[in-house]
Amino acid sequence: VQLQACGGGLVQAGGSLRLSCTTSGRNFSSYVMGWFRQAPGKEREFVAVTNWSGSVSYYADSVKSRFTIRRDNAKRLVYLQMNILKPEDTAVYYCVAGARIGNYPYWGQGTQVTVSS
């Protein structure tokens, strides 16, 4: 599975961005898909994940009610809609995939999100 994230950029606090992750390889619809992020000087952290059908999703407390993860299995895409962005959301965001929640052996290259105050 190859993953490629895009959609990052510079946005003011309170604004919105939508990240997209395109995938290649077999059996996309069987994978759980998620997002992690890494801020400068900090460890990589979990952001959100959704199951194979998109019917179940989990979020980090820090983004709950502001971010929404969604997938389109027909298009082999996964999205991260980010609203009410805060400067502390500034990070490189990574798309991930795996066979089950909590195990993500596949990582894409990151996309930079910068939120100015």
A tleap script that builds the chain and sets N, CA, C and O, in Angstrom:
source leaprc.protein.ff14SB
mol = sequence {
  NVAL GLN LEU GLN ALA CYS GLY GLY GLY LEU
  VAL GLN ALA GLY GLY SER LEU ARG LEU SER
  CYS THR THR SER GLY ARG ASN PHE SER SER
  TYR VAL MET GLY TRP PHE ARG GLN ALA PRO
  GLY LYS GLU ARG GLU PHE VAL ALA VAL THR
  ASN TRP SER GLY SER VAL SER TYR TYR ALA
  ASP SER VAL LYS SER ARG PHE THR ILE ARG
  ARG ASP ASN ALA LYS ARG LEU VAL TYR LEU
  GLN MET ASN ILE LEU LYS PRO GLU ASP THR
  ALA VAL TYR TYR CYS VAL ALA GLY ALA ARG
  ILE GLY ASN TYR PRO TYR TRP GLY GLN GLY
  THR GLN VAL THR VAL SER CSER
}
set mol.1.N position { 0.854 -1.181 0.000 }
set mol.1.CA position { 0.000 0.000 0.000 }
set mol.1.C position { 0.892 1.234 0.000 }
set mol.1.O position { 1.780 1.374 0.841 }
set mol.2.N position { 0.649 2.110 -0.936 }
set mol.2.CA position { 1.369 3.384 -0.978 }
set mol.2.C position { 0.381 4.502 -0.698 }
set mol.2.O position { -0.735 4.517 -1.217 }
set mol.3.N position { 0.811 5.423 0.122 }
set mol.3.CA position { -0.055 6.513 0.552 }
set mol.3.C position { 0.592 7.847 0.209 }
set mol.3.O position { 1.811 7.997 0.287 }
set mol.4.N position { -0.229 8.802 -0.168 }
set mol.4.CA position { 0.287 10.141 -0.445 }
set mol.4.C position { -0.710 11.172 0.059 }
set mol.4.O position { -1.853 11.234 -0.393 }
set mol.5.N position { -0.253 11.971 0.998 }
set mol.5.CA position { -1.101 12.998 1.590 }
set mol.5.C position { -0.860 14.330 0.913 }
set mol.5.O position { 0.245 14.631 0.463 }
set mol.6.N position { -1.913 15.117 0.853 }
set mol.6.CA position { -1.802 16.471 0.311 }
set mol.6.C position { -2.875 17.338 0.953 }
set mol.6.O position { -3.750 16.848 1.667 }
set mol.7.N position { -2.792 18.629 0.684 }
set mol.7.CA position { -3.799 19.544 1.183 }
set mol.7.C position { -3.339 20.442 2.308 }
set mol.7.O position { -4.091 21.302 2.766 }
set mol.8.N position { -2.115 20.253 2.755 }
set mol.8.CA position { -1.611 21.106 3.819 }
set mol.8.C position { -1.376 22.524 3.323 }
set mol.8.O position { -1.465 22.804 2.128 }
set mol.9.N position { -1.076 23.402 4.253 }
set mol.9.CA position { -0.817 24.782 3.897 }
set mol.9.C position { -0.788 25.665 5.112 }
set mol.9.O position { -0.717 25.201 6.250 }
set mol.10.N position { -0.844 26.960 4.840 }
set mol.10.CA position { -0.831 27.968 5.893 }
set mol.10.C position { -2.238 28.531 6.045 }
set mol.10.O position { -2.872 28.918 5.064 }
set mol.11.N position { -2.718 28.572 7.282 }
set mol.11.CA position { -4.067 29.065 7.543 }
set mol.11.C position { -4.056 29.826 8.857 }
set mol.11.O position { -3.255 29.535 9.746 }
set mol.12.N position { -4.943 30.798 8.975 }
set mol.12.CA position { -5.047 31.536 10.219 }
set mol.12.C position { -5.833 30.736 11.254 }
set mol.12.O position { -6.651 29.882 10.914 }
set mol.13.N position { -5.571 31.026 12.496 }
set mol.13.CA position { -6.318 30.384 13.579 }
set mol.13.C position { -7.816 30.606 13.375 }
set mol.13.O position { -8.263 31.698 13.025 }
set mol.14.N position { -8.571 29.537 13.606 }
set mol.14.CA position { -10.011 29.599 13.379 }
set mol.14.C position { -10.427 29.145 12.003 }
set mol.14.O position { -11.612 28.935 11.745 }
set mol.15.N position { -9.468 28.993 11.121 }
set mol.15.CA position { -9.761 28.585 9.762 }
set mol.15.C position { -9.881 27.083 9.609 }
set mol.15.O position { -9.856 26.335 10.587 }
set mol.16.N position { -10.010 26.655 8.357 }
set mol.16.CA position { -10.209 25.238 8.048 }
set mol.16.C position { -9.273 24.791 6.933 }
set mol.16.O position { -8.842 25.585 6.097 }
set mol.17.N position { -8.978 23.515 6.946 }
set mol.17.CA position { -8.238 22.859 5.875 }
set mol.17.C position { -8.783 21.453 5.720 }
set mol.17.O position { -9.305 20.872 6.671 }
set mol.18.N position { -8.663 20.918 4.536 }
set mol.18.CA position { -9.006 19.518 4.324 }
set mol.18.C position { -7.805 18.800 3.719 }
set mol.18.O position { -7.330 19.143 2.637 }
set mol.19.N position { -7.342 17.818 4.430 }
set mol.19.CA position { -6.253 16.978 3.932 }
set mol.19.C position { -6.855 15.786 3.194 }
set mol.19.O position { -7.917 15.277 3.554 }
set mol.20.N position { -6.154 15.362 2.164 }
set mol.20.CA position { -6.562 14.177 1.414 }
set mol.20.C position { -5.404 13.195 1.372 }
set mol.20.O position { -4.235 13.578 1.426 }
set mol.21.N position { -5.753 11.938 1.275 }
set mol.21.CA position { -4.735 10.890 1.171 }
set mol.21.C position { -5.160 9.951 0.055 }
set mol.21.O position { -6.211 9.314 0.119 }
set mol.22.N position { -4.327 9.883 -0.957 }
set mol.22.CA position { -4.596 8.952 -2.046 }
set mol.22.C position { -3.819 7.668 -1.794 }
set mol.22.O position { -2.757 7.679 -1.171 }
set mol.23.N position { -4.359 6.579 -2.281 }
set mol.23.CA position { -3.734 5.292 -2.019 }
set mol.23.C position { -3.575 4.497 -3.302 }
set mol.23.O position { -4.312 4.693 -4.269 }
set mol.24.N position { -2.627 3.619 -3.295 }
set mol.24.CA position { -2.471 2.667 -4.383 }
set mol.24.C position { -2.199 1.308 -3.764 }
set mol.24.O position { -1.740 1.219 -2.625 }
set mol.25.N position { -2.475 0.274 -4.495 }
set mol.25.CA position { -2.304 -1.061 -3.960 }
set mol.25.C position { -3.644 -1.750 -3.792 }
set mol.25.O position { -4.695 -1.146 -4.005 }
set mol.26.N position { -3.603 -2.983 -3.420 }
set mol.26.CA position { -4.819 -3.780 -3.331 }
set mol.26.C position { -5.555 -3.577 -2.027 }
set mol.26.O position { -5.000 -3.126 -1.026 }
set mol.27.N position { -6.818 -3.926 -2.078 }
set mol.27.CA position { -7.617 -4.088 -0.868 }
set mol.27.C position { -7.712 -2.833 -0.002 }
set mol.27.O position { -7.705 -2.917 1.226 }
set mol.28.N position { -7.800 -1.682 -0.642 }
set mol.28.CA position { -7.908 -0.435 0.138 }
set mol.28.C position { -9.065 -0.521 1.122 }
set mol.28.O position { -8.924 -0.132 2.282 }
set mol.29.N position { -10.212 -1.030 0.667 }
set mol.29.CA position { -11.407 -1.013 1.506 }
set mol.29.C position { -11.292 -1.940 2.709 }
set mol.29.O position { -12.139 -1.885 3.602 }
set mol.30.N position { -10.287 -2.774 2.758 }
set mol.30.CA position { -10.124 -3.660 3.901 }
set mol.30.C position { -9.236 -3.063 4.981 }
set mol.30.O position { -9.140 -3.623 6.073 }
set mol.31.N position { -8.589 -1.945 4.704 }
set mol.31.CA position { -7.669 -1.338 5.656 }
set mol.31.C position { -8.359 -0.300 6.520 }
set mol.31.O position { -9.264 0.407 6.076 }
set mol.32.N position { -7.915 -0.227 7.754 }
set mol.32.CA position { -8.257 0.941 8.544 }
set mol.32.C position { -7.321 2.054 8.087 }
set mol.32.O position { -6.172 1.805 7.724 }
set mol.33.N position { -7.829 3.281 8.110 }
set mol.33.CA position { -7.072 4.433 7.630 }
set mol.33.C position { -7.055 5.498 8.713 }
set mol.33.O position { -8.042 5.703 9.419 }
set mol.34.N position { -5.939 6.161 8.831 }
set mol.34.CA position { -5.862 7.160 9.882 }
set mol.34.C position { -4.884 8.262 9.580 }
set mol.34.O position { -4.251 8.310 8.526 }
set mol.35.N position { -4.786 9.155 10.559 }
set mol.35.CA position { -3.873 10.291 10.463 }
set mol.35.C position { -3.094 10.421 11.774 }
set mol.35.O position { -3.644 10.253 12.863 }
set mol.36.N position { -1.826 10.717 11.645 }
set mol.36.CA position { -0.960 11.092 12.749 }
set mol.36.C position { -0.363 12.451 12.428 }
set mol.36.O position { -0.441 12.924 11.294 }
set mol.37.N position { 0.227 13.068 13.425 }
set mol.37.CA position { 0.918 14.334 13.177 }
set mol.37.C position { 2.142 14.436 14.074 }
set mol.37.O position { 2.238 13.787 15.115 }
set mol.38.N position { 3.072 15.270 13.635 }
set mol.38.CA position { 4.273 15.511 14.420 }
set mol.38.C position { 4.613 16.982 14.368 }
set mol.38.O position { 4.897 17.537 13.306 }
set mol.39.N position { 4.580 17.601 15.525 }
set mol.39.CA position { 4.929 19.010 15.645 }
set mol.39.C position { 6.436 19.139 15.885 }
set mol.39.O position { 7.071 18.192 16.349 }
set mol.40.N position { 6.999 20.283 15.576 }
set mol.40.CA position { 8.450 20.468 15.776 }
set mol.40.C position { 8.856 20.200 17.214 }
set mol.40.O position { 8.269 20.752 18.145 }
set mol.41.N position { 9.853 19.360 17.392 }
set mol.41.CA position { 10.363 19.063 18.717 }
set mol.41.C position { 9.502 18.135 19.539 }
set mol.41.O position { 9.788 17.905 20.713 }
set mol.42.N position { 8.452 17.597 18.946 }
set mol.42.CA position { 7.555 16.706 19.684 }
set mol.42.C position { 7.479 15.344 19.029 }
set mol.42.O position { 7.868 15.165 17.875 }
set mol.43.N position { 6.973 14.390 19.787 }
set mol.43.CA position { 6.805 13.051 19.242 }
set mol.43.C position { 5.585 13.009 18.326 }
set mol.43.O position { 4.670 13.826 18.422 }
set mol.44.N position { 5.613 12.030 17.442 }
set mol.44.CA position { 4.483 11.822 16.575 }
set mol.44.C position { 3.283 11.401 17.417 }
set mol.44.O position { 3.428 10.613 18.351 }
set mol.45.N position { 2.096 11.921 17.094 }
set mol.45.CA position { 0.920 11.592 17.875 }
set mol.45.C position { -0.269 11.224 16.989 }
set mol.45.O position { -0.400 11.686 15.856 }
set mol.46.N position { -1.109 10.396 17.538 }
set mol.46.CA position { -2.328 9.956 16.867 }
set mol.46.C position { -3.298 11.118 16.740 }
set mol.46.O position { -3.427 11.930 17.657 }
set mol.47.N position { -3.988 11.199 15.592 }
set mol.47.CA position { -5.009 12.223 15.380 }
set mol.47.C position { -6.388 11.592 15.224 }
set mol.47.O position { -7.313 11.923 15.965 }
set mol.48.N position { -6.524 10.683 14.261 }
set mol.48.CA position { -7.836 10.098 13.985 }
set mol.48.C position { -7.656 8.816 13.202 }
set mol.48.O position { -6.647 8.620 12.525 }
set mol.49.N position { -8.652 7.939 13.303 }
set mol.49.CA position { -8.649 6.695 12.546 }
set mol.49.C position { -10.083 6.301 12.255 }
set mol.49.O position { -10.994 6.607 13.023 }
set mol.50.N position { -10.272 5.616 11.128 }
set mol.50.CA position { -11.593 5.107 10.793 }
set mol.50.C position { -11.476 3.673 10.319 }
set mol.50.O position { -10.455 3.277 9.757 }
set mol.51.N position { -12.522 2.895 10.544 }
set mol.51.CA position { -12.472 1.484 10.161 }
set mol.51.C position { -12.699 1.334 8.662 }
set mol.51.O position { -12.807 2.329 7.945 }
set mol.52.N position { -12.771 0.105 8.192 }
set mol.52.CA position { -12.786 -0.153 6.758 }
set mol.52.C position { -13.998 0.462 6.057 }
set mol.52.O position { -13.914 0.848 4.891 }
set mol.53.N position { -15.109 0.550 6.760 }
set mol.53.CA position { -16.320 1.073 6.128 }
set mol.53.C position { -16.559 2.539 6.431 }
set mol.53.O position { -17.419 3.170 5.818 }
set mol.54.N position { -15.802 3.084 7.375 }
set mol.54.CA position { -16.045 4.460 7.785 }
set mol.54.C position { -17.134 4.594 8.825 }
set mol.54.O position { -17.505 5.711 9.186 }
set mol.55.N position { -17.651 3.490 9.311 }
set mol.55.CA position { -18.763 3.524 10.262 }
set mol.55.C position { -18.301 3.784 11.691 }
set mol.55.O position { -19.094 4.184 12.542 }
set mol.56.N position { -17.027 3.556 11.948 }
set mol.56.CA position { -16.475 3.765 13.285 }
set mol.56.C position { -15.224 4.621 13.164 }
set mol.56.O position { -14.342 4.345 12.350 }
set mol.57.N position { -15.159 5.662 13.985 }
set mol.57.CA position { -13.989 6.542 13.966 }
set mol.57.C position { -13.592 6.898 15.389 }
set mol.57.O position { -14.430 6.960 16.289 }
set mol.58.N position { -12.313 7.127 15.570 }
set mol.58.CA position { -11.797 7.546 16.865 }
set mol.58.C position { -10.920 8.774 16.657 }
set mol.58.O position { -10.273 8.931 15.621 }
set mol.59.N position { -10.916 9.631 17.660 }
set mol.59.CA position { -10.165 10.877 17.567 }
set mol.59.C position { -9.363 11.120 18.833 }
set mol.59.O position { -9.741 10.690 19.922 }
set mol.60.N position { -8.253 11.816 18.669 }
set mol.60.CA position { -7.528 12.301 19.836 }
set mol.60.C position { -8.390 13.354 20.525 }
set mol.60.O position { -9.120 14.093 19.865 }
set mol.61.N position { -8.305 13.419 21.830 }
set mol.61.CA position { -9.107 14.393 22.581 }
set mol.61.C position { -8.854 15.811 22.105 }
set mol.61.O position { -9.758 16.647 22.111 }
set mol.62.N position { -7.631 16.078 21.694 }
set mol.62.CA position { -7.262 17.443 21.312 }
set mol.62.C position { -7.939 17.915 20.027 }
set mol.62.O position { -7.984 19.115 19.757 }
set mol.63.N position { -8.463 16.983 19.235 }
set mol.63.CA position { -9.086 17.376 17.955 }
set mol.63.C position { -10.556 17.017 17.884 }
set mol.63.O position { -11.249 17.386 16.936 }
set mol.64.N position { -11.032 16.298 18.885 }
set mol.64.CA position { -12.428 15.855 18.886 }
set mol.64.C position { -13.352 17.055 18.752 }
set mol.64.O position { -13.132 18.086 19.388 }
set mol.65.N position { -14.360 16.927 17.944 }
set mol.65.CA position { -15.381 17.940 17.625 }
set mol.65.C position { -14.873 19.004 16.659 }
set mol.65.O position { -15.656 19.834 16.198 }
set mol.66.N position { -13.590 18.998 16.346 }
set mol.66.CA position { -13.071 19.958 15.357 }
set mol.66.C position { -12.649 19.272 14.059 }
set mol.66.O position { -12.774 19.847 12.977 }
set mol.67.N position { -12.155 18.057 14.171 }
set mol.67.CA position { -11.676 17.314 13.005 }
set mol.67.C position { -12.645 16.183 12.684 }
set mol.67.O position { -13.277 15.616 13.575 }
set mol.68.N position { -12.751 15.864 11.392 }
set mol.68.CA position { -13.575 14.738 10.958 }
set mol.68.C position { -12.803 13.930 9.929 }
set mol.68.O position { -12.288 14.473 8.952 }
set mol.69.N position { -12.731 12.631 10.160 }
set mol.69.CA position { -12.109 11.733 9.209 }
set mol.69.C position { -13.198 11.052 8.391 }
set mol.69.O position { -14.234 10.649 8.919 }
set mol.70.N position { -12.948 10.934 7.115 }
set mol.70.CA position { -13.932 10.322 6.225 }
set mol.70.C position { -13.195 9.581 5.122 }
set mol.70.O position { -12.093 9.966 4.734 }
set mol.71.N position { -13.799 8.532 4.626 }
set mol.71.CA position { -13.167 7.785 3.548 }
set mol.71.C position { -14.155 7.546 2.419 }
set mol.71.O position { -15.365 7.462 2.630 }
set mol.72.N position { -13.610 7.440 1.227 }
set mol.72.CA position { -14.392 7.114 0.039 }
set mol.72.C position { -13.720 5.902 -0.586 }
set mol.72.O position { -12.718 6.031 -1.289 }
set mol.73.N position { -14.270 4.737 -0.328 }
set mol.73.CA position { -13.628 3.503 -0.797 }
set mol.73.C position { -13.656 3.388 -2.315 }
set mol.73.O position { -12.749 2.805 -2.909 }
set mol.74.N position { -14.673 3.929 -2.938 }
set mol.74.CA position { -14.753 3.864 -4.399 }
set mol.74.C position { -13.620 4.658 -5.042 }
set mol.74.O position { -13.104 4.272 -6.091 }
set mol.75.N position { -13.233 5.767 -4.412 }
set mol.75.CA position { -12.171 6.603 -4.937 }
set mol.75.C position { -10.827 6.330 -4.280 }
set mol.75.O position { -9.817 6.929 -4.649 }
set mol.76.N position { -10.816 5.435 -3.318 }
set mol.76.CA position { -9.582 5.092 -2.613 }
set mol.76.C position { -8.962 6.315 -1.949 }
set mol.76.O position { -7.751 6.530 -2.007 }
set mol.77.N position { -9.805 7.095 -1.330 }
set mol.77.CA position { -9.357 8.316 -0.684 }
set mol.77.C position { -9.778 8.329 0.773 }
set mol.77.O position { -10.803 7.765 1.156 }
set mol.78.N position { -8.961 8.986 1.566 }
set mol.78.CA position { -9.350 9.279 2.944 }
set mol.78.C position { -9.079 10.759 3.186 }
set mol.78.O position { -8.072 11.300 2.730 }
set mol.79.N position { -9.986 11.401 3.906 }
set mol.79.CA position { -9.901 12.835 4.135 }
set mol.79.C position { -9.801 13.132 5.630 }
set mol.79.O position { -10.233 12.347 6.474 }
set mol.80.N position { -9.224 14.276 5.921 }
set mol.80.CA position { -9.266 14.807 7.278 }
set mol.80.C position { -9.716 16.256 7.178 }
set mol.80.O position { -8.954 17.135 6.775 }
set mol.81.N position { -10.963 16.489 7.551 }
set mol.81.CA position { -11.495 17.845 7.570 }
set mol.81.C position { -11.135 18.467 8.910 }
set mol.81.O position { -11.496 17.948 9.966 }
set mol.82.N position { -10.424 19.581 8.856 }
set mol.82.CA position { -9.949 20.228 10.076 }
set mol.82.C position { -10.574 21.613 10.179 }
set mol.82.O position { -10.336 22.478 9.336 }
set mol.83.N position { -11.363 21.810 11.203 }
set mol.83.CA position { -12.037 23.085 11.426 }
set mol.83.C position { -11.551 23.719 12.720 }
set mol.83.O position { -10.954 23.055 13.568 }
set mol.84.N position { -11.813 24.997 12.856 }
set mol.84.CA position { -11.441 25.764 14.055 }
set mol.84.C position { -9.985 25.464 14.409 }
set mol.84.O position { -9.663 25.102 15.541 }
set mol.85.N position { -9.131 25.621 13.431 }
set mol.85.CA position { -7.724 25.286 13.636 }
set mol.85.C position { -7.071 26.219 14.640 }
set mol.85.O position { -7.396 27.403 14.731 }
set mol.86.N position { -6.138 25.644 15.392 }
set mol.86.CA position { -5.419 26.370 16.428 }
set mol.86.C position { -3.914 26.329 16.116 }
set mol.86.O position { -3.453 25.424 15.421 }
set mol.87.N position { -3.160 27.288 16.619 }
set mol.87.CA position { -1.707 27.244 16.385 }
set mol.87.C position { -1.077 25.924 16.832 }
set mol.87.O position { -0.108 25.466 16.227 }
set mol.88.N position { -1.612 25.322 17.871 }
set mol.88.CA position { -1.055 24.050 18.344 }
set mol.88.C position { -1.365 22.875 17.420 }
set mol.88.O position { -0.875 21.768 17.645 }
set mol.89.N position { -2.165 23.101 16.389 }
set mol.89.CA position { -2.385 22.072 15.372 }
set mol.89.C position { -1.269 22.074 14.326 }
set mol.89.O position { -1.218 21.193 13.468 }
set mol.90.N position { -0.388 23.053 14.398 }
set mol.90.CA position { 0.730 23.120 13.464 }
set mol.90.C position { 1.589 21.865 13.588 }
set mol.90.O position { 2.069 21.530 14.671 }
set mol.91.N position { 1.775 21.175 12.460 }
set mol.91.CA position { 2.513 19.913 12.468 }
set mol.91.C position { 2.608 19.392 11.044 }
set mol.91.O position { 1.959 19.897 10.129 }
set mol.92.N position { 3.423 18.380 10.886 }
set mol.92.CA position { 3.395 17.586 9.657 }
set mol.92.C position { 2.392 16.464 9.885 }
set mol.92.O position { 2.471 15.740 10.878 }
set mol.93.N position { 1.462 16.325 8.971 }
set mol.93.CA position { 0.396 15.336 9.093 }
set mol.93.C position { 0.679 14.167 8.156 }
set mol.93.O position { 1.021 14.341 6.987 }
set mol.94.N position { 0.521 12.962 8.718 }
set mol.94.CA position { 0.809 11.739 7.986 }
set mol.94.C position { -0.441 10.883 7.856 }
set mol.94.O position { -1.206 10.725 8.807 }
set mol.95.N position { -0.630 10.344 6.683 }
set mol.95.CA position { -1.682 9.366 6.435 }
set mol.95.C position { -1.121 7.975 6.725 }
set mol.95.O position { 0.009 7.666 6.348 }
set mol.96.N position { -1.918 7.137 7.398 }
set mol.96.CA position { -1.457 5.792 7.749 }
set mol.96.C position { -2.523 4.767 7.404 }
set mol.96.O position { -3.699 5.097 7.251 }
set mol.97.N position { -2.088 3.510 7.283 }
set mol.97.CA position { -3.022 2.424 6.991 }
set mol.97.C position { -2.550 1.156 7.668 }
set mol.97.O position { -1.361 0.973 7.929 }
set mol.98.N position { -3.505 0.283 7.949 }
set mol.98.CA position { -3.160 -0.988 8.568 }
set mol.98.C position { -4.330 -1.947 8.539 }
set mol.98.O position { -5.435 -1.615 8.110 }
set mol.99.N position { -4.048 -3.143 9.011 }
set mol.99.CA position { -5.081 -4.171 9.002 }
set mol.99.C position { -6.062 -4.006 10.157 }
set mol.99.O position { -7.202 -4.462 10.067 }
set mol.100.N position { -5.638 -3.362 11.235 }
set mol.100.CA position { -6.534 -3.167 12.368 }
set mol.100.C position { -6.171 -1.883 13.094 }
set mol.100.O position { -5.053 -1.380 12.983 }
set mol.101.N position { -7.117 -1.374 13.824 }
set mol.101.CA position { -6.896 -0.137 14.576 }
set mol.101.C position { -5.797 -0.353 15.596 }
set mol.101.O position { -5.817 -1.321 16.356 }
set mol.102.N position { -4.845 0.553 15.605 }
set mol.102.CA position { -3.725 0.482 16.527 }
set mol.102.C position { -2.455 -0.070 15.928 }
set mol.102.O position { -1.400 -0.041 16.562 }
set mol.103.N position { -2.546 -0.569 14.720 }
set mol.103.CA position { -1.395 -1.143 14.028 }
set mol.103.C position { -1.342 -0.576 12.627 }
set mol.103.O position { -2.181 -0.895 11.785 }
set mol.104.N position { -0.341 0.277 12.375 }
set mol.104.CA position { -0.272 0.996 11.098 }
set mol.104.C position { 1.108 0.833 10.470 }
set mol.104.O position { 1.985 1.672 10.674 }
set mol.105.N position { 1.299 -0.220 9.723 }
set mol.105.CA position { 2.611 -0.418 9.111 }
set mol.105.C position { 2.867 0.449 7.886 }
set mol.105.O position { 4.009 0.587 7.448 }
set mol.106.N position { 1.815 1.031 7.337 }
set mol.106.CA position { 1.961 1.811 6.110 }
set mol.106.C position { 1.809 3.298 6.408 }
set mol.106.O position { 0.830 3.741 7.009 }
set mol.107.N position { 2.816 4.054 5.966 }
set mol.107.CA position { 2.830 5.491 6.207 }
set mol.107.C position { 3.114 6.213 4.895 }
set mol.107.O position { 3.926 5.768 4.084 }
set mol.108.N position { 2.430 7.333 4.708 }
set mol.108.CA position { 2.724 8.187 3.575 }
set mol.108.C position { 3.708 9.265 3.971 }
set mol.108.O position { 4.079 9.397 5.138 }
set mol.109.N position { 4.120 10.022 2.992 }
set mol.109.CA position { 4.951 11.188 3.317 }
set mol.109.C position { 4.043 12.241 3.937 }
set mol.109.O position { 2.837 12.231 3.690 }
set mol.110.N position { 4.574 13.114 4.707 }
set mol.110.CA position { 3.744 14.067 5.415 }
set mol.110.C position { 3.385 15.280 4.589 }
set mol.110.O position { 3.989 15.557 3.553 }
set mol.111.N position { 2.386 15.997 5.072 }
set mol.111.CA position { 2.016 17.280 4.491 }
set mol.111.C position { 1.991 18.298 5.618 }
set mol.111.O position { 1.435 18.039 6.685 }
set mol.112.N position { 2.592 19.451 5.381 }
set mol.112.CA position { 2.763 20.447 6.427 }
set mol.112.C position { 1.498 21.280 6.598 }
set mol.112.O position { 0.932 21.790 5.630 }
set mol.113.N position { 1.072 21.404 7.840 }
set mol.113.CA position { -0.031 22.301 8.201 }
set mol.113.C position { 0.529 23.333 9.174 }
set mol.113.O position { 1.099 22.980 10.207 }
set mol.114.N position { 0.364 24.595 8.839 }
set mol.114.CA position { 0.828 25.679 9.697 }
set mol.114.C position { -0.341 26.602 10.003 }
set mol.114.O position { -0.995 27.126 9.102 }
set mol.115.N position { -0.588 26.788 11.292 }
set mol.115.CA position { -1.691 27.647 11.735 }
set mol.115.C position { -1.090 28.864 12.421 }
set mol.115.O position { -0.399 28.749 13.433 }
set mol.116.N position { -1.362 30.015 11.860 }
set mol.116.CA position { -0.820 31.250 12.435 }
set mol.116.C position { -1.818 31.862 13.409 }
set mol.116.O position { -3.032 31.749 13.240 }
set mol.117.N position { -1.280 32.503 14.417 }
set mol.117.CA position { -2.148 33.108 15.443 }
set mol.117.C position { -2.523 34.537 15.078 }
set mol.117.O position { -3.246 35.195 15.826 }
savepdb mol mol.pdb
quit
